[in-house]
């Protein structure tokens, strides 16, 4: 038996379809979270963080 015959008989043709469905589901969930009005305040606060002088952020020490 050659490697081509073994791989053809393995029945691996379903895995790319399952991977595509998982990718689409993850993409839709990420887009929903980004564009949902419920999380708008969180993203607005994160967008203003570099310019926020009232609540300065101190960087963490590296390696700890």
Protein Blocks (a to p, Z undefined) as FASTA:
>chain_A
ZZklmmmmnopmmmmmmmmmmmmmmmmmmmmmmmpmklmmmmmmmmmmmmmmklccdddd
ehZZ
